[in-house]
Amino acid sequence: MTSKILALTDALGNLVRFVLLPGQRNDITGVAPLIKGVEFDGLIA
């Protein structure tokens, strides 16, 4: 069994929030809940 961790950080690399996903799941499924309600100027994927 595997898992994925998607993380949202600020400009200094400090953790803002994270999402845990099953390893066989596409990363895109975790992005919407990760950035919901967050205002940002850019996105690095």
PQR file with spaces between the fields and no chain letter, atoms N, CA, C, O and H, PARSE charges and radii, in Angstrom:
ATOM       1  N    MET     1       0.833   -1.176    0.000 -0.4000 1.5000
ATOM       2  CA   MET     1       0.000    0.000    0.000 -0.0000 2.0000
ATOM       3  C    MET     1       0.881    1.245    0.000  0.5500 1.7000
ATOM       4  O    MET     1       1.890    1.307    0.703 -0.5500 1.4000
ATOM       5  N    THR     2       0.491    2.219   -0.787 -0.4000 1.5000
ATOM       6  CA   THR     2       1.255    3.460   -0.848 -0.0000 2.0000
ATOM       7  C    THR     2       0.324    4.638   -0.616  0.5500 1.7000
ATOM       8  O    THR     2      -0.898    4.502   -0.657 -0.5500 1.4000
ATOM       9  H    THR     2      -0.328    2.168   -1.358  0.4000 1.0000
ATOM      10  N    SER     3       0.917    5.785   -0.375 -0.4000 1.5000
ATOM      11  CA   SER     3       0.130    7.011   -0.224 -0.0000 2.0000
ATOM      12  C    SER     3       0.912    8.169   -0.833  0.5500 1.7000
ATOM      13  O    SER     3       2.121    8.079   -1.050 -0.5500 1.4000
ATOM      14  H    SER     3       1.911    5.896   -0.342  0.4000 1.0000
ATOM      15  N    LYS     4       0.201    9.250   -1.101 -0.4000 1.5000
ATOM      16  CA   LYS     4       0.813   10.466   -1.639 -0.0000 2.0000
ATOM      17  C    LYS     4       0.504   11.611   -0.688  0.5500 1.7000
ATOM      18  O    LYS     4      -0.566   11.663   -0.082 -0.5500 1.4000
ATOM      19  H    LYS     4      -0.780    9.323   -0.924  0.4000 1.0000
ATOM      20  N    ILE     5       1.445   12.515   -0.568 -0.4000 1.5000
ATOM      21  CA   ILE     5       1.254   13.715    0.235 -0.0000 2.0000
ATOM      22  C    ILE     5       1.394   14.914   -0.692  0.5500 1.7000
ATOM      23  O    ILE     5       2.449   15.115   -1.295 -0.5500 1.4000
ATOM      24  H    ILE     5       2.314   12.473   -1.060  0.4000 1.0000
ATOM      25  N    LEU     6       0.340   15.708   -0.808 -0.4000 1.5000
ATOM      26  CA   LEU     6       0.398   16.969   -1.552 -0.0000 2.0000
ATOM      27  C    LEU     6       0.478   18.085   -0.523  0.5500 1.7000
ATOM      28  O    LEU     6      -0.271   18.079    0.454 -0.5500 1.4000
ATOM      29  H    LEU     6      -0.516   15.545   -0.318  0.4000 1.0000
ATOM      30  N    ALA     7       1.372   19.037   -0.727 -0.4000 1.5000
ATOM      31  CA   ALA     7       1.577   20.092    0.253 -0.0000 2.0000
ATOM      32  C    ALA     7       1.464   21.467   -0.385  0.5500 1.7000
ATOM      33  O    ALA     7       1.874   21.675   -1.527 -0.5500 1.4000
ATOM      34  H    ALA     7       1.980   19.042   -1.521  0.4000 1.0000
ATOM      35  N    LEU     8       0.905   22.397    0.367 -0.4000 1.5000
ATOM      36  CA   LEU     8       0.843   23.805   -0.011 -0.0000 2.0000
ATOM      37  C    LEU     8       1.748   24.554    0.958  0.5500 1.7000
ATOM      38  O    LEU     8       1.587   24.453    2.174 -0.5500 1.4000
ATOM      39  H    LEU     8       0.572   22.228    1.295  0.4000 1.0000
ATOM      40  N    THR     9       2.703   25.307    0.410 -0.4000 1.5000
ATOM      41  CA   THR     9       3.632   26.059    1.246 -0.0000 2.0000
ATOM      42  C    THR     9       3.575   27.539    0.893  0.5500 1.7000
ATOM      43  O    THR     9       3.085   27.919   -0.171 -0.5500 1.4000
ATOM      44  H    THR     9       2.833   25.389   -0.578  0.4000 1.0000
ATOM      45  N    ASP    10       4.080   28.363    1.795 -0.4000 1.5000
ATOM      46  CA   ASP    10       4.188   29.785    1.494 -0.0000 2.0000
ATOM      47  C    ASP    10       5.506   30.033    0.757  0.5500 1.7000
ATOM      48  O    ASP    10       6.221   29.086    0.434 -0.5500 1.4000
ATOM      49  H    ASP    10       4.478   28.054    2.659  0.4000 1.0000
ATOM      50  N    ALA    11       5.826   31.288    0.495 -0.4000 1.5000
ATOM      51  CA   ALA    11       7.020   31.634   -0.282 -0.0000 2.0000
ATOM      52  C    ALA    11       8.319   31.203    0.402  0.5500 1.7000
ATOM      53  O    ALA    11       9.342   31.036   -0.263 -0.5500 1.4000
ATOM      54  H    ALA    11       5.245   32.058    0.758  0.4000 1.0000
ATOM      55  N    LEU    12       8.285   31.023    1.716 -0.4000 1.5000
ATOM      56  CA   LEU    12       9.475   30.607    2.453 -0.0000 2.0000
ATOM      57  C    LEU    12       9.562   29.095    2.632  0.5500 1.7000
ATOM      58  O    LEU    12      10.507   28.592    3.239 -0.5500 1.4000
ATOM      59  H    LEU    12       7.454   31.158    2.256  0.4000 1.0000
ATOM      60  N    GLY    13       8.586   28.377    2.108 -0.4000 1.5000
ATOM      61  CA   GLY    13       8.586   26.921    2.224 -0.0000 2.0000
ATOM      62  C    GLY    13       7.909   26.393    3.467  0.5500 1.7000
ATOM      63  O    GLY    13       7.978   25.198    3.752 -0.5500 1.4000
ATOM      64  H    GLY    13       7.818   28.786    1.614  0.4000 1.0000
ATOM      65  N    ASN    14       7.249   27.276    4.219 -0.4000 1.5000
ATOM      66  CA   ASN    14       6.528   26.842    5.412 -0.0000 2.0000
ATOM      67  C    ASN    14       5.216   26.180    5.021  0.5500 1.7000
ATOM      68  O    ASN    14       4.502   26.674    4.149 -0.5500 1.4000
ATOM      69  H    ASN    14       7.193   28.247    3.988  0.4000 1.0000
ATOM      70  N    LEU    15       4.901   25.074    5.658 -0.4000 1.5000
ATOM      71  CA   LEU    15       3.690   24.331    5.358 -0.0000 2.0000
ATOM      72  C    LEU    15       2.445   25.143    5.710  0.5500 1.7000
ATOM      73  O    LEU    15       2.321   25.650    6.825 -0.5500 1.4000
ATOM      74  H    LEU    15       5.481   24.672    6.366  0.4000 1.0000
ATOM      75  N    VAL    16       1.527   25.261    4.753 -0.4000 1.5000
ATOM      76  CA   VAL    16       0.251   25.941    4.971 -0.0000 2.0000
ATOM      77  C    VAL    16      -0.841   24.905    5.201  0.5500 1.7000
ATOM      78  O    VAL    16      -1.624   25.023    6.143 -0.5500 1.4000
ATOM      79  H    VAL    16       1.628   24.849    3.847  0.4000 1.0000
ATOM      80  N    ARG    17      -0.895   23.882    4.337 -0.4000 1.5000
ATOM      81  CA   ARG    17      -1.812   22.754    4.507 -0.0000 2.0000
ATOM      82  C    ARG    17      -1.341   21.599    3.650  0.5500 1.7000
ATOM      83  O    ARG    17      -0.497   21.761    2.769 -0.5500 1.4000
ATOM      84  H    ARG    17      -0.259   23.786    3.571  0.4000 1.0000
ATOM      85  N    PHE    18      -1.905   20.416    3.924 -0.4000 1.5000
ATOM      86  CA   PHE    18      -1.533   19.239    3.149 -0.0000 2.0000
ATOM      87  C    PHE    18      -2.735   18.324    2.973  0.5500 1.7000
ATOM      88  O    PHE    18      -3.717   18.420    3.708 -0.5500 1.4000
ATOM      89  H    PHE    18      -2.591   20.284    4.640  0.4000 1.0000
ATOM      90  N    VAL    19      -2.644   17.434    1.984 -0.4000 1.5000
ATOM      91  CA   VAL    19      -3.693   16.467    1.678 -0.0000 2.0000
ATOM      92  C    VAL    19      -3.025   15.105    1.504  0.5500 1.7000
ATOM      93  O    VAL    19      -2.001   14.992    0.830 -0.5500 1.4000
ATOM      94  H    VAL    19      -1.846   17.357    1.387  0.4000 1.0000
ATOM      95  N    LEU    20      -3.606   14.077    2.113 -0.4000 1.5000
ATOM      96  CA   LEU    20      -3.137   12.703    1.925 -0.0000 2.0000
ATOM      97  C    LEU    20      -4.034   12.008    0.920  0.5500 1.7000
ATOM      98  O    LEU    20      -5.259   12.096    1.013 -0.5500 1.4000
ATOM      99  H    LEU    20      -4.437   14.170    2.660  0.4000 1.0000
ATOM     100  N    LEU    21      -3.432   11.314   -0.045 -0.4000 1.5000
ATOM     101  CA   LEU    21      -4.173   10.590   -1.075 -0.0000 2.0000
ATOM     102  C    LEU    21      -3.690    9.148   -1.144  0.5500 1.7000
ATOM     103  O    LEU    21      -2.546    8.858   -0.795 -0.5500 1.4000
ATOM     104  H    LEU    21      -2.438   11.243   -0.121  0.4000 1.0000
ATOM     105  N    PRO    22      -4.559    8.240   -1.592 -0.5600 1.5000
ATOM     106  CA   PRO    22      -4.098    6.876   -1.871  0.2800 2.0000
ATOM     107  C    PRO    22      -3.047    6.912   -2.981  0.5500 1.7000
ATOM     108  O    PRO    22      -3.121    7.763   -3.868 -0.5500 1.4000
ATOM     109  N    GLY    23      -2.091    6.024   -2.948 -0.4000 1.5000
ATOM     110  CA   GLY    23      -1.000    6.009   -3.915 -0.0000 2.0000
ATOM     111  C    GLY    23      -1.424    5.808   -5.354  0.5500 1.7000
ATOM     112  O    GLY    23      -0.727    6.252   -6.267 -0.5500 1.4000
ATOM     113  H    GLY    23      -2.031    5.332   -2.228  0.4000 1.0000
ATOM     114  N    GLN    24      -2.548    5.151   -5.580 -0.4000 1.5000
ATOM     115  CA   GLN    24      -2.997    4.884   -6.940 -0.0000 2.0000
ATOM     116  C    GLN    24      -3.919    5.976   -7.475  0.5500 1.7000
ATOM     117  O    GLN    24      -4.500    5.800   -8.546 -0.5500 1.4000
ATOM     118  H    GLN    24      -3.114    4.791   -4.839  0.4000 1.0000
ATOM     119  N    ARG    25      -4.071    7.070   -6.785 -0.4000 1.5000
ATOM     120  CA   ARG    25      -4.959    8.157   -7.176 -0.0000 2.0000
ATOM     121  C    ARG    25      -4.163    9.219   -7.919  0.5500 1.7000
ATOM     122  O    ARG    25      -3.007    9.468   -7.579 -0.5500 1.4000
ATOM     123  H    ARG    25      -3.599    7.212   -5.915  0.4000 1.0000
ATOM     124  N    ASN    26      -4.759    9.851   -8.928 -0.4000 1.5000
ATOM     125  CA   ASN    26      -4.102   10.954   -9.639 -0.0000 2.0000
ATOM     126  C    ASN    26      -3.930   12.142   -8.706  0.5500 1.7000
ATOM     127  O    ASN    26      -4.798   12.413   -7.876 -0.5500 1.4000
ATOM     128  H    ASN    26      -5.699    9.649   -9.204  0.4000 1.0000
ATOM     129  N    ASP    27      -2.814   12.854   -8.839 -0.4000 1.5000
ATOM     130  CA   ASP    27      -2.550   14.018   -7.997 -0.0000 2.0000
ATOM     131  C    ASP    27      -3.602   15.103   -8.167  0.5500 1.7000
ATOM     132  O    ASP    27      -3.909   15.824   -7.218 -0.5500 1.4000
ATOM     133  H    ASP    27      -2.110   12.635   -9.514  0.4000 1.0000
ATOM     134  N    ILE    28      -4.153   15.226   -9.364 -0.4000 1.5000
ATOM     135  CA   ILE    28      -5.101   16.306   -9.646 -0.0000 2.0000
ATOM     136  C    ILE    28      -6.330   16.239   -8.745  0.5500 1.7000
ATOM     137  O    ILE    28      -6.954   17.269   -8.489 -0.5500 1.4000
ATOM     138  H    ILE    28      -3.903   14.641  -10.136  0.4000 1.0000
ATOM     139  N    THR    29      -6.692   15.054   -8.261 -0.4000 1.5000
ATOM     140  CA   THR    29      -7.871   14.927   -7.400 -0.0000 2.0000
ATOM     141  C    THR    29      -7.668   15.594   -6.046  0.5500 1.7000
ATOM     142  O    THR    29      -8.647   15.932   -5.380 -0.5500 1.4000
ATOM     143  H    THR    29      -6.185   14.218   -8.469  0.4000 1.0000
ATOM     144  N    GLY    30      -6.434   15.792   -5.625 -0.4000 1.5000
ATOM     145  CA   GLY    30      -6.166   16.416   -4.339 -0.0000 2.0000
ATOM     146  C    GLY    30      -5.906   17.898   -4.406  0.5500 1.7000
ATOM     147  O    GLY    30      -5.833   18.556   -3.368 -0.5500 1.4000
ATOM     148  H    GLY    30      -5.639   15.517   -6.166  0.4000 1.0000
ATOM     149  N    VAL    31      -5.762   18.445   -5.604 -0.4000 1.5000
ATOM     150  CA   VAL    31      -5.406   19.858   -5.737 -0.0000 2.0000
ATOM     151  C    VAL    31      -6.553   20.784   -5.345  0.5500 1.7000
ATOM     152  O    VAL    31      -6.331   21.758   -4.625 -0.5500 1.4000
ATOM     153  H    VAL    31      -5.821   17.911   -6.447  0.4000 1.0000
ATOM     154  N    ALA    32      -7.766   20.506   -5.798 -0.4000 1.5000
ATOM     155  CA   ALA    32      -8.905   21.394   -5.507 -0.0000 2.0000
ATOM     156  C    ALA    32      -9.106   21.602   -4.003  0.5500 1.7000
ATOM     157  O    ALA    32      -9.217   22.749   -3.571 -0.5500 1.4000
ATOM     158  H    ALA    32      -7.946   19.715   -6.382  0.4000 1.0000
ATOM     159  N    PRO    33      -9.157   20.539   -3.184 -0.5600 1.5000
ATOM     160  CA   PRO    33      -9.313   20.771   -1.746  0.2800 2.0000
ATOM     161  C    PRO    33      -8.090   21.446   -1.124  0.5500 1.7000
ATOM     162  O    PRO    33      -8.208   22.128   -0.106 -0.5500 1.4000
ATOM     163  N    LEU    34      -6.932   21.261   -1.726 -0.4000 1.5000
ATOM     164  CA   LEU    34      -5.709   21.848   -1.189 -0.0000 2.0000
ATOM     165  C    LEU    34      -5.699   23.367   -1.338  0.5500 1.7000
ATOM     166  O    LEU    34      -5.261   24.072   -0.429 -0.5500 1.4000
ATOM     167  H    LEU    34      -6.836   20.707   -2.553  0.4000 1.0000
ATOM     168  N    ILE    35      -6.176   23.881   -2.475 -0.4000 1.5000
ATOM     169  CA   ILE    35      -6.104   25.325   -2.725 -0.0000 2.0000
ATOM     170  C    ILE    35      -7.430   26.049   -2.500  0.5500 1.7000
ATOM     171  O    ILE    35      -7.505   27.263   -2.689 -0.5500 1.4000
ATOM     172  H    ILE    35      -6.532   23.309   -3.214  0.4000 1.0000
ATOM     173  N    LYS    36      -8.472   25.331   -2.102 -0.4000 1.5000
ATOM     174  CA   LYS    36      -9.786   25.942   -1.893 -0.0000 2.0000
ATOM     175  C    LYS    36      -9.702   27.041   -0.823  0.5500 1.7000
ATOM     176  O    LYS    36      -9.240   26.801    0.292 -0.5500 1.4000
ATOM     177  H    LYS    36      -8.411   24.344   -1.948  0.4000 1.0000
ATOM     178  N    GLY    37     -10.151   28.234   -1.179 -0.4000 1.5000
ATOM     179  CA   GLY    37     -10.181   29.358   -0.252 -0.0000 2.0000
ATOM     180  C    GLY    37      -8.849   30.066   -0.058  0.5500 1.7000
ATOM     181  O    GLY    37      -8.754   30.965    0.777 -0.5500 1.4000
ATOM     182  H    GLY    37     -10.527   28.429   -2.085  0.4000 1.0000
ATOM     183  N    VAL    38      -7.831   29.689   -0.798 -0.4000 1.5000
ATOM     184  CA   VAL    38      -6.510   30.303   -0.664 -0.0000 2.0000
ATOM     185  C    VAL    38      -6.285   31.250   -1.832  0.5500 1.7000
ATOM     186  O    VAL    38      -6.467   30.871   -2.988 -0.5500 1.4000
ATOM     187  H    VAL    38      -7.909   28.958   -1.476  0.4000 1.0000
ATOM     188  N    GLU    39      -5.889   32.486   -1.531 -0.4000 1.5000
ATOM     189  CA   GLU    39      -5.554   33.440   -2.586 -0.0000 2.0000
ATOM     190  C    GLU    39      -4.056   33.359   -2.855  0.5500 1.7000
ATOM     191  O    GLU    39      -3.251   33.379   -1.923 -0.5500 1.4000
ATOM     192  H    GLU    39      -5.742   32.794   -0.592  0.4000 1.0000
ATOM     193  N    PHE    40      -3.684   33.268   -4.124 -0.4000 1.5000
ATOM     194  CA   PHE    40      -2.273   33.189   -4.480 -0.0000 2.0000
ATOM     195  C    PHE    40      -2.055   33.837   -5.832  0.5500 1.7000
ATOM     196  O    PHE    40      -2.984   33.969   -6.630 -0.5500 1.4000
ATOM     197  H    PHE    40      -4.337   33.252   -4.880  0.4000 1.0000
ATOM     198  N    ASP    41      -0.796   34.248   -6.085 -0.4000 1.5000
ATOM     199  CA   ASP    41      -0.437   34.917   -7.334 -0.0000 2.0000
ATOM     200  C    ASP    41       0.123   33.961   -8.376  0.5500 1.7000
ATOM     201  O    ASP    41       0.103   34.274   -9.566 -0.5500 1.4000
ATOM     202  H    ASP    41      -0.042   34.141   -5.437  0.4000 1.0000
ATOM     203  N    GLY    42       0.618   32.813   -7.960 -0.4000 1.5000
ATOM     204  CA   GLY    42       1.212   31.874   -8.901 -0.0000 2.0000
ATOM     205  C    GLY    42       1.124   30.457   -8.392  0.5500 1.7000
ATOM     206  O    GLY    42       0.888   30.212   -7.209 -0.5500 1.4000
ATOM     207  H    GLY    42       0.635   32.559   -6.993  0.4000 1.0000
ATOM     208  N    LEU    43       1.320   29.526   -9.311 -0.4000 1.5000
ATOM     209  CA   LEU    43       1.270   28.105   -8.975 -0.0000 2.0000
ATOM     210  C    LEU    43       2.430   27.408   -9.661  0.5500 1.7000
ATOM     211  O    LEU    43       2.599   27.528  -10.875 -0.5500 1.4000
ATOM     212  H    LEU    43       1.512   29.725  -10.272  0.4000 1.0000
ATOM     213  N    ILE    44       3.224   26.686   -8.898 -0.4000 1.5000
ATOM     214  CA   ILE    44       4.315   25.886   -9.448 -0.0000 2.0000
ATOM     215  C    ILE    44       3.922   24.433   -9.265  0.5500 1.7000
ATOM     216  O    ILE    44       3.702   23.971   -8.145 -0.5500 1.4000
ATOM     217  H    ILE    44       3.087   26.589   -7.912  0.4000 1.0000
ATOM     218  N    ALA    45       3.839   23.726  -10.368 -0.4000 1.5000
ATOM     219  CA   ALA    45       3.416   22.321  -10.280 -0.0000 2.0000
ATOM     220  C    ALA    45       4.562   21.401  -10.614  0.5500 1.7000
ATOM     221  O    ALA    45       4.401   20.181  -10.594 -0.5500 1.4000
ATOM     222  H    ALA    45       4.018   24.102  -11.277  0.4000 1.0000
